[in-house]
Every structure is written in structure tokens, then in C-alpha cells.
Amino acid sequence: MIYLDNNATTKIDPEVLETLLPYLQEQYGNASSIQHRLGREANAAIEKARQQVASSLNVKDKEIFFTSGSTEAINTVIKGVFDNYQRKGKHIITVKTEHKAVLTVCEQLEKQGAEITYLSTDASGAIDLDELSESIRPDTILVTLMAANNETGFIHPIEHIAMRCQEKDTLYFCDATQYIGKEKIDLAQIPIDILCLSAHKIHGPKGVGALFIRRKSKPIQIEPLIVGGKQEHGFRGGTYPVHAIAGLGKAIEIATPSTSINELRDYFEAQIIQRIPETSIYCKEQLRTANCSNILFKHVRSSELMVNLPEMAIASGSACVSGDRNPSHVLKAMGYADEDAFCSIRFSLSKWTNKEELDRALLLLESACEKIRSQSPIWSMYQSGLLD
């Protein structure tokens, strides 16, 4: 299997696996049972991981909270802010290209009286920063806008977004799930108020993530989504998955942005453009995460292409909507037609992707596209100029 679906999830790093295994075997204590040694060892592992995450982001340990991943964090933050800030207002700002976790929560809150502004983007996925500033009102309680898009890799100017929100005294929540580990980030320099991440995007275990909530003179008020015991100082109940949290700590500690991935991606894209007719790359001239490439294969349906490529792990969009028969909401929001959105494939590399794999992938793609197009009356009409 040629695995090029790393934006969906990544293979666990051997160092991470080695770190977490003892907490499933010898050191299996409950981190809340600090009356005995096994419990204290588990608790120490939790706090070490908290320090590792905090150090990576350059924030305080007490500003880090563990979750089951970014979807839980997104639900916690958006719903929690809405519940606690209604005296100020019910207005939330997001973007049409956000992850479905954000958009679905916003749709739910609209039914509860929230007013949501969905900012548009240009063809590259970029928002107008002036439009963002103008959209922030006295009753705006939250701006929720990701750092890097999960389908195209497009990187938003999060520092400028944070400064615009700070100027307007509005909370900024950044979903950095696809950004962490691929780009450097220093939250001591960027005034983001709240940020989330997931371990399994950076070669860590599934089912664990972290949420950063900045400590301010006027504390940010967010109600817990999951209540129970007093774990995470009462912010998130439930028995700690010690092994997973320890794995997250190690994964973020060793995550390093790589220029070699960027070079491999550029090679892959150049070869596709050269060898397969009528292909184009979304956001090619924009700042993107180094590992992500979303490519349009004109009049080759992604569903059909993937059927013809059983040896490859690739995606037609976000993993969370892989069963959705609708075209990508991200590409649609960027202004692309349904037909183009249906004919687009996301390739996402990792630190273990190599040139030999990509060369094999190119041969398979070239053959599959040629086969599909040779049997397609739509392709024949397109070549004859009868179809756009």
C-alpha cells in the first residue's frame, strides 16, 4: 500500500509507541489514584506530557487541557463560549471552508439563537482580512478560524487574524490540527486565545488531543462539555487515557517541520502536470502546508479513480465526510464547480514518504487516468470542444 492520506491520520512513530506501551502494561495505574505508587507514576506521565505540549507551543503548563481530539475541543469551545457569553452577544464568525466539526456545531447553535457569519474566500481559500475586521461587532463573542485547511493545505495568516481579533477585543479560537508539526508556532508571539490539536495527525495515537486556553487578567469562561470527576481541574471529566496522553507528549516533542516533504510534494506535482493531461493543483501559488496537494483530474471522477487504485491510500476530501456524496464543501466555497470538486484528489505525505513510492504512485495514476478517460464519452466530448 502506498499511503498518501496522512492528513486523515498518520502512522504512529516508533518512539511514541515505545513511550506509551509501559502505561498499558507495567505502569497501568489510574492517574487520579495518587494514594499509591502506580497512580502517582501515571499522574507524573500526564504532567510530563502537559509540559511537552506547553513547551512546544511556548505557553504555560496550566494553559493546556487534554481532550479526546480536536472534534471534542471544537465542540467544547464553541458551545462553551456561546453558553457563557450571551450577555455580550450571540454572534460568531467563521469561514465557509472550515472543518465540518466547526460548521456543524455552528449550524446547531443557529437553532438555539446564535447568529453566525460565514466569511467567503477567494479561489485560493483566503479570506479578506478587512472583511473579517468589519464583520466583528460589539456583540461578537468568538471568531473561529483554522490555521491550515485540511483539504487544500492552505495556510491562513493566523498572526494577522489574531491581531485583528485582539484589536476588537474578541476571542479567537484556532483549529491548528493540520498546522501543528508542519509549521513552527509560538503562542507567546501570536495572540491566539484558544487553540486545539490532535495527536494522530503528528504520528501520535488516535483518541487524544490538547486544548490551549490562554490565561488572561479576565479569565476566558468556557463550560466543560464532559462533566464527571475533577480531572483537568474540573474542565474535562473522565479517567485519563495515560498511555495516549504520554504518546501525545512524545509526538509533539519530536515533531519537526521538514523541508524534504516540501521537495517531494513539488516533485510529485510537477510530474503529474507533465505526465497527465488536464490536471491542475489547488492553491499551488499560495502558502500551503508542506505535505498537502489537492489535484484536479479534469473529468475523472475521484470515486472512480480510487476504485482503480486499490494499491493507494488517497482521499477525495476530509476523512470525516468520506461517505458524503456531495462535492467538497471546501472546493465549492472556493468557487469551483461541482464537476471539478467531484474530480479532485487529496494527496498528503508524511516524513516517511519517499521518492520511490511517489514514482510508483505516478505510474499507477497515469495508467488509471488513461484507462478511465479512454472509456468516457464525457472526456471525448471535452476533447472535441463540446464540453467545458
BELVENPE-V198832 format. One record per residue. N is the residue number from 0. SS is DSSP state (a for helix, b for strand, c for the rest). Layout:
n=N ss=SS
n=N ss=SS
This chain:
n=0 ss=c
n=1 ss=b
n=2 ss=b
n=3 ss=c
n=4 ss=b
n=5 ss=c
n=6 ss=c
n=7 ss=c
n=8 ss=c
n=9 ss=c
n=10 ss=c
n=11 ss=c
n=12 ss=c
n=13 ss=a
n=14 ss=a
n=15 ss=a
n=16 ss=a
n=17 ss=a
n=18 ss=a
n=19 ss=a
n=20 ss=a
n=21 ss=c
n=22 ss=c
n=23 ss=c
n=24 ss=c
n=25 ss=c
n=26 ss=c
n=27 ss=c
n=28 ss=c
n=29 ss=c
n=30 ss=c
n=31 ss=c
n=32 ss=c
n=33 ss=c
n=34 ss=c
n=35 ss=c
n=36 ss=a
n=37 ss=a
n=38 ss=a
n=39 ss=a
n=40 ss=a
n=41 ss=a
n=42 ss=a
n=43 ss=a
n=44 ss=a
n=45 ss=a
n=46 ss=a
n=47 ss=a
n=48 ss=a
n=49 ss=a
n=50 ss=a
n=51 ss=a
n=52 ss=a
n=53 ss=a
n=54 ss=a
n=55 ss=a
n=56 ss=a
n=57 ss=c
n=58 ss=c
n=59 ss=c
n=60 ss=a
n=61 ss=a
n=62 ss=a
n=63 ss=b
n=64 ss=b
n=65 ss=b
n=66 ss=b
n=67 ss=c
n=68 ss=c
n=69 ss=a
n=70 ss=a
n=71 ss=a
n=72 ss=a
n=73 ss=a
n=74 ss=a
n=75 ss=a
n=76 ss=a
n=77 ss=a
n=78 ss=a
n=79 ss=a
n=80 ss=a
n=81 ss=a
n=82 ss=a
n=83 ss=a
n=84 ss=c
n=85 ss=c
n=86 ss=c
n=87 ss=c
n=88 ss=c
n=89 ss=c
n=90 ss=b
n=91 ss=b
n=92 ss=b
n=93 ss=b
n=94 ss=b
n=95 ss=c
n=96 ss=c
n=97 ss=c
n=98 ss=c
n=99 ss=a
n=100 ss=a
n=101 ss=a
n=102 ss=a
n=103 ss=a
n=104 ss=a
n=105 ss=a
n=106 ss=a
n=107 ss=a
n=108 ss=a
n=109 ss=a
n=110 ss=c
n=111 ss=c
n=112 ss=c
n=113 ss=c
n=114 ss=b
n=115 ss=b
n=116 ss=b
n=117 ss=b
n=118 ss=b
n=119 ss=c
n=120 ss=c
n=121 ss=c
n=122 ss=c
n=123 ss=c
n=124 ss=c
n=125 ss=c
n=126 ss=c
n=127 ss=c
n=128 ss=a
n=129 ss=a
n=130 ss=a
n=131 ss=a
n=132 ss=a
n=133 ss=a
n=134 ss=a
n=135 ss=c
n=136 ss=c
n=137 ss=c
n=138 ss=c
n=139 ss=b
n=140 ss=b
n=141 ss=b
n=142 ss=b
n=143 ss=b
n=144 ss=c
n=145 ss=c
n=146 ss=c
n=147 ss=b
n=148 ss=c
n=149 ss=c
n=150 ss=c
n=151 ss=c
n=152 ss=c
n=153 ss=b
n=154 ss=b
n=155 ss=c
n=156 ss=c
n=157 ss=a
n=158 ss=a
n=159 ss=a
n=160 ss=a
n=161 ss=a
n=162 ss=a
n=163 ss=a
n=164 ss=a
n=165 ss=a
n=166 ss=a
n=167 ss=c
n=168 ss=c
n=169 ss=c
n=170 ss=c
n=171 ss=b
n=172 ss=b
n=173 ss=b
n=174 ss=b
n=175 ss=c
n=176 ss=c
n=177 ss=c
n=178 ss=c
n=179 ss=b
n=180 ss=c
n=181 ss=c
n=182 ss=b
n=183 ss=c
n=184 ss=c
n=185 ss=c
n=186 ss=c
n=187 ss=c
n=188 ss=c
n=189 ss=c
n=190 ss=c
n=191 ss=c
n=192 ss=c
n=193 ss=b
n=194 ss=b
n=195 ss=b
n=196 ss=b
n=197 ss=b
n=198 ss=a
n=199 ss=a
n=200 ss=a
n=201 ss=c
n=202 ss=c
n=203 ss=c
n=204 ss=c
n=205 ss=c
n=206 ss=c
n=207 ss=c
n=208 ss=b
n=209 ss=b
n=210 ss=b
n=211 ss=b
n=212 ss=b
n=213 ss=c
n=214 ss=c
n=215 ss=c
n=216 ss=c
n=217 ss=c
n=218 ss=c
n=219 ss=c
n=220 ss=c
n=221 ss=c
n=222 ss=c
n=223 ss=c
n=224 ss=c
n=225 ss=c
n=226 ss=c
n=227 ss=c
n=228 ss=c
n=229 ss=c
n=230 ss=a
n=231 ss=a
n=232 ss=a
n=233 ss=a
n=234 ss=c
n=235 ss=c
n=236 ss=c
n=237 ss=c
n=238 ss=c
n=239 ss=c
n=240 ss=c
n=241 ss=a
n=242 ss=a
n=243 ss=a
n=244 ss=a
n=245 ss=a
n=246 ss=a
n=247 ss=a
n=248 ss=a
n=249 ss=a
n=250 ss=a
n=251 ss=a
n=252 ss=a
n=253 ss=a
n=254 ss=c
n=255 ss=c
n=256 ss=c
n=257 ss=c
n=258 ss=a
n=259 ss=a
n=260 ss=a
n=261 ss=a
n=262 ss=a
n=263 ss=a
n=264 ss=a
n=265 ss=a
n=266 ss=a
n=267 ss=a
n=268 ss=a
n=269 ss=a
n=270 ss=a
n=271 ss=a
n=272 ss=a
n=273 ss=a
n=274 ss=a
n=275 ss=c
n=276 ss=c
n=277 ss=c
n=278 ss=b
n=279 ss=b
n=280 ss=b
n=281 ss=c
n=282 ss=c
n=283 ss=c
n=284 ss=c
n=285 ss=c
n=286 ss=c
n=287 ss=b
n=288 ss=c
n=289 ss=c
n=290 ss=c
n=291 ss=b
n=292 ss=b
n=293 ss=b
n=294 ss=b
n=295 ss=b
n=296 ss=b
n=297 ss=c
n=298 ss=c
n=299 ss=c
n=300 ss=c
n=301 ss=a
n=302 ss=a
n=303 ss=a
n=304 ss=a
n=305 ss=a
n=306 ss=a
n=307 ss=c
n=308 ss=c
n=309 ss=c
n=310 ss=c
n=311 ss=b
n=312 ss=b
n=313 ss=c
n=314 ss=b
n=315 ss=c
n=316 ss=c
n=317 ss=c
n=318 ss=a
n=319 ss=a
n=320 ss=a
n=321 ss=c
n=322 ss=c
n=323 ss=c
n=324 ss=c
n=325 ss=c
n=326 ss=c
n=327 ss=c
n=328 ss=a
n=329 ss=a
n=330 ss=a
n=331 ss=a
n=332 ss=a
n=333 ss=c
n=334 ss=c
n=335 ss=c
n=336 ss=c
n=337 ss=a
n=338 ss=a
n=339 ss=a
n=340 ss=a
n=341 ss=a
n=342 ss=c
n=343 ss=b
n=344 ss=b
n=345 ss=b
n=346 ss=b
n=347 ss=b
n=348 ss=c
n=349 ss=c
n=350 ss=c
n=351 ss=c
n=352 ss=c
n=353 ss=c
n=354 ss=a
n=355 ss=a
n=356 ss=a
n=357 ss=a
n=358 ss=a
n=359 ss=a
n=360 ss=a
n=361 ss=a
n=362 ss=a
n=363 ss=a
n=364 ss=a
n=365 ss=a
n=366 ss=a
n=367 ss=a
n=368 ss=a
n=369 ss=a
n=370 ss=a
n=371 ss=a
n=372 ss=a
n=373 ss=a
n=374 ss=c
n=375 ss=c
n=376 ss=a
n=377 ss=a
n=378 ss=a
n=379 ss=a
n=380 ss=a
n=381 ss=a
n=382 ss=a
n=383 ss=c
n=384 ss=c
n=385 ss=c
n=386 ss=c
n=387 ss=c
